[in-house]
Amino acid sequence: MNLLNNKKGQAQELVTELKPSMIIVLIILLFLAYLIMIPPESRDKIIGNNTITNTDNSENTHSSSNILLSKSPGEITKLDYNSVEHPMPMLYLYANPQPKEIFFLNSFYTERSFFSEDLNEVRFVLENPDDIEKAYLSFKTEESKGVTTIILNGYTLYSDKIPLGNINPIEIPKGYLRKENVLVFKLRKPFIFSKNKLKIEDLKIIAQVLEKENLQAKTSFTLFGKEFSNLDSAKLYFTTSCDINDIGKLTIRLNNQIIHESTPACNNLNVIEISHARILEGENTLEFSLDKGKIRIDQLKLLTKLKQPSYPLYYFQVSQEQIDSLKTKNAYIKFEFPDDLNRKRFVFNINGIKTDIETTNMQYTYKINSFLREGNNYLQLEPISDDLNIVHLEIYIK
């Protein structure tokens, strides 16, 4: 009996020895333990928080009749710009004529009497007669008697007695030469019982031929990701330095397809609209070619115009019974993100009420009781961070 009385006395002494601060700490610990043990919804009501970042399995077991909206938006693109400029280097297109022997014949002989005439023509073929700027006919005369008329493709080049030895080159005007050519040495008909003759050696045609390798130039630009997927239109800009009297046709190809073909506006700004269907994702090749003359292309750039992406907009219905149930239940919007730790920031707008969200979690839940209304409701998502990918979202009552 004495032992029991001693223990009670010790307990009373222990209580009297507890300081007020220790009692306060004990009360706080008991309150925290209570918060941990009660359901999350009750805890949120006590602490006044709408956001739920850690959810238990019971959230995934709510009845399908209480799911107001279920969607998988996927990747949502944000654009902070509406145009992109792609500058390209200066291009210089030109062709320098180079002297080249385009035809050679070792020797040629013809004669004509009063009663007969030998075959007096020479035929030859040229690959690119349009590339010839100037041409000259030359030969060495070994024998000449009578007047000779030299005719090329129906055009008279010379008509007189040809002197012996090396003659002065005979100019062939531009445009006389063709792919298939006929050169005629026609002797005048002599007197009866006489004969006119012509024997020449080293017959050749020397021409100034345009080397077209420098009449072509290539450059490129690239389009990736957001710019390509939101491409609305594109225009090619460049200025030119050229002589309008000596310039040929300028042809521009994009990825081997002609997008422009005409005489350029010399010493001026040229603008060419390009269909976005001609532009590829990734690298695109621009090729400029000039048929004659020379041109310098400066301030070459492609300017793309982008259309703003449409952000996801969803509609859903809420009945009067579901609105009434919010007196004892709660409505939530839940987002699921990919398995990463990237910062996600976006705004969700329910019936005009916007909420800014920022999180690095894989799941994010927010209470939206006051956002809902009877009848038609809508939800719109707008990204703030550059990359936003929402695997799944749900609006539900629980």
ChimeraX attribute file (.defattr): number of C-alpha atoms within 10 A of each C-alpha:
attribute: neighborCount
match mode: 1-to-1
recipient: residues
	/A:1	5
	/A:2	6
	/A:3	8
	/A:4	9
	/A:5	9
	/A:6	10
	/A:7	11
	/A:8	11
	/A:9	11
	/A:10	12
	/A:11	11
	/A:12	10
	/A:13	11
	/A:14	10
	/A:15	10
	/A:16	9
	/A:17	9
	/A:18	10
	/A:19	9
	/A:20	9
	/A:21	9
	/A:22	9
	/A:23	11
	/A:24	11
	/A:25	11
	/A:26	11
	/A:27	12
	/A:28	11
	/A:29	11
	/A:30	11
	/A:31	11
	/A:32	10
	/A:33	11
	/A:34	11
	/A:35	16
	/A:36	10
	/A:37	9
	/A:38	10
	/A:39	10
	/A:40	15
	/A:41	15
	/A:42	11
	/A:43	15
	/A:44	15
	/A:45	10
	/A:46	10
	/A:47	9
	/A:48	9
	/A:49	12
	/A:50	15
	/A:51	15
	/A:52	17
	/A:53	13
	/A:54	11
	/A:55	12
	/A:56	9
	/A:57	7
	/A:58	8
	/A:59	13
	/A:60	8
	/A:61	9
	/A:62	13
	/A:63	11
	/A:64	9
	/A:65	9
	/A:66	14
	/A:67	16
	/A:68	20
	/A:69	17
	/A:70	15
	/A:71	13
	/A:72	13
	/A:73	17
	/A:74	15
	/A:75	12
	/A:76	18
	/A:77	21
	/A:78	18
	/A:79	15
	/A:80	8
	/A:81	11
	/A:82	14
	/A:83	15
	/A:84	15
	/A:85	12
	/A:86	14
	/A:87	14
	/A:88	15
	/A:89	12
	/A:90	14
	/A:91	17
	/A:92	16
	/A:93	21
	/A:94	22
	/A:95	20
	/A:96	16
	/A:97	16
	/A:98	12
	/A:99	15
	/A:100	14
	/A:101	13
	/A:102	18
	/A:103	14
	/A:104	16
	/A:105	14
	/A:106	10
	/A:107	14
	/A:108	18
	/A:109	16
	/A:110	18
	/A:111	22
	/A:112	22
	/A:113	18
	/A:114	14
	/A:115	12
	/A:116	9
	/A:117	16
	/A:118	13
	/A:119	12
	/A:120	16
	/A:121	15
	/A:122	13
	/A:123	11
	/A:124	14
	/A:125	14
	/A:126	13
	/A:127	10
	/A:128	12
	/A:129	17
	/A:130	16
	/A:131	18
	/A:132	20
	/A:133	18
	/A:134	18
	/A:135	22
	/A:136	16
	/A:137	18
	/A:138	19
	/A:139	22
	/A:140	19
	/A:141	20
	/A:142	16
	/A:143	16
	/A:144	21
	/A:145	19
	/A:146	18
	/A:147	19
	/A:148	21
	/A:149	17
	/A:150	19
	/A:151	17
	/A:152	20
	/A:153	14
	/A:154	12
	/A:155	14
	/A:156	14
	/A:157	16
	/A:158	16
	/A:159	15
	/A:160	12
	/A:161	15
	/A:162	18
	/A:163	14
	/A:164	15
	/A:165	14
	/A:166	14
	/A:167	13
	/A:168	12
	/A:169	14
	/A:170	15
	/A:171	16
	/A:172	20
	/A:173	13
	/A:174	13
	/A:175	11
	/A:176	15
	/A:177	21
	/A:178	16
	/A:179	11
	/A:180	12
	/A:181	16
	/A:182	15
	/A:183	18
	/A:184	20
	/A:185	21
	/A:186	21
	/A:187	27
	/A:188	22
	/A:189	19
	/A:190	17
	/A:191	11
	/A:192	9
	/A:193	8
	/A:194	11
	/A:195	19
	/A:196	21
	/A:197	19
	/A:198	24
	/A:199	16
	/A:200	21
	/A:201	19
	/A:202	15
	/A:203	16
	/A:204	18
	/A:205	20
	/A:206	19
	/A:207	22
	/A:208	18
	/A:209	22
	/A:210	24
	/A:211	14
	/A:212	17
	/A:213	12
	/A:214	15
	/A:215	21
	/A:216	19
	/A:217	16
	/A:218	14
	/A:219	15
	/A:220	16
	/A:221	14
	/A:222	14
	/A:223	18
	/A:224	11
	/A:225	10
	/A:226	13
	/A:227	20
	/A:228	17
	/A:229	14
	/A:230	17
	/A:231	20
	/A:232	17
	/A:233	17
	/A:234	21
	/A:235	16
	/A:236	15
	/A:237	18
	/A:238	18
	/A:239	19
	/A:240	20
	/A:241	17
	/A:242	19
	/A:243	14
	/A:244	14
	/A:245	8
	/A:246	10
	/A:247	19
	/A:248	19
	/A:249	14
	/A:250	19
	/A:251	18
	/A:252	22
	/A:253	16
	/A:254	20
	/A:255	16
	/A:256	11
	/A:257	11
	/A:258	14
	/A:259	16
	/A:260	16
	/A:261	14
	/A:262	11
	/A:263	13
	/A:264	22
	/A:265	16
	/A:266	18
	/A:267	15
	/A:268	12
	/A:269	15
	/A:270	15
	/A:271	13
	/A:272	14
	/A:273	14
	/A:274	17
	/A:275	12
	/A:276	14
	/A:277	9
	/A:278	13
	/A:279	19
	/A:280	15
	/A:281	12
	/A:282	11
	/A:283	12
	/A:284	16
	/A:285	15
	/A:286	17
	/A:287	17
	/A:288	21
	/A:289	21
	/A:290	25
	/A:291	19
	/A:292	21
	/A:293	19
	/A:294	19
	/A:295	25
	/A:296	16
	/A:297	21
	/A:298	17
	/A:299	15
	/A:300	18
	/A:301	17
	/A:302	22
	/A:303	16
	/A:304	22
	/A:305	18
	/A:306	20
	/A:307	15
	/A:308	15
	/A:309	13
	/A:310	11
	/A:311	14
	/A:312	13
	/A:313	14
	/A:314	15
	/A:315	13
	/A:316	13
	/A:317	15
	/A:318	17
	/A:319	13
	/A:320	11
	/A:321	9
	/A:322	19
	/A:323	19
	/A:324	11
	/A:325	14
	/A:326	15
	/A:327	9
	/A:328	7
	/A:329	13
	/A:330	16
	/A:331	23
	/A:332	22
	/A:333	21
	/A:334	20
	/A:335	19
	/A:336	17
	/A:337	20
	/A:338	15
	/A:339	11
	/A:340	9
	/A:341	11
	/A:342	14
	/A:343	12
	/A:344	20
	/A:345	17
	/A:346	18
	/A:347	16
	/A:348	18
	/A:349	17
	/A:350	20
	/A:351	15
	/A:352	12
	/A:353	13
	/A:354	15
	/A:355	13
	/A:356	12
	/A:357	14
	/A:358	14
	/A:359	14
	/A:360	14
	/A:361	18
	/A:362	18
	/A:363	20
	/A:364	20
	/A:365	19
	/A:366	18
	/A:367	20
	/A:368	18
	/A:369	17
	/A:370	11
	/A:371	15
	/A:372	19
	/A:373	16
	/A:374	13
	/A:375	11
	/A:376	12
	/A:377	17
	/A:378	15
	/A:379	18
	/A:380	16
	/A:381	19
	/A:382	20
	/A:383	22
	/A:384	18
	/A:385	14
	/A:386	13
	/A:387	15
	/A:388	22
	/A:389	16
	/A:390	18
	/A:391	17
	/A:392	16
	/A:393	20
	/A:394	17
	/A:395	22
	/A:396	22
	/A:397	24
	/A:398	18
